[in-house]
Amino acid sequence: MSRLDNNKLYNEYMKSEEWNKKSLERLKIDDFQCVLCGCNGFLEVHHISYKRLGNENVYEDLVSVCPRCHVLLHNYYRRKKTPKA
C-alpha cells in the first residue's frame, strides 16, 4: 500500500465515529487535561504509536495533549537521533 493510500485511510479514520469514541474515552481517562502541562482548554488526542491504528489501546497508544504540547511532542519525535557522519 502506498503512503498516499495510508494517509487517505488515516484521514478517513480520524473522521470516524470509532475514533471519536476512542478519543473521548482517552480525554475522560486524562480528566480532560493535558498530561504534559495540565491545562484544560482545547485538547487533542495524540497517537503514541500508529502500530494498532484502528485498534488502539486507549491506555497504551493514546494521550491527551494541548496543541502546544502536541507540537512539542512531534518536534521531539523528529529530533536528530544519530550524529552526522
ABEGO torsion letter per residue (X at the ends): XBAAAAAAAAAAAAABAAAAAAAAAAAAAAGGBBAAAGBABBBBBBBABAAABGABBAAAABBBBBAAAAAAAAAAAABBABBBX
